[in-house]
Amino acid sequence: MIMFSFNMHLAVQLMIYHIGWLSFLSPTVVDILFIPFLKLLMLSFYTLYVQIIAFSIFFLVVLFYLFKI
C-alpha cells in the first residue's frame, strides 16, 4: 500500500512536470492531451502504464514541436 501511494505520488509529480514543460509550448496542447491523462491517473491503479503512455505522448509532442520549428 505504501509502495502504491509512492508510485501515485511519483506519477502525479511527473504529470505536473510535463504540464509545466508543455505550457511553454502551447496551452491548447496541454488542455487536450494532459488534463484527461491527469484525471485518468487519479482513477487508475496502473500508474506505471499511465506514466509510460503519458511520457511517450509528451516525448512525441516535444519532437513534433522541435521539428516544426
Beta strands, then each sheet from edge to edge (+ up, - down):
end
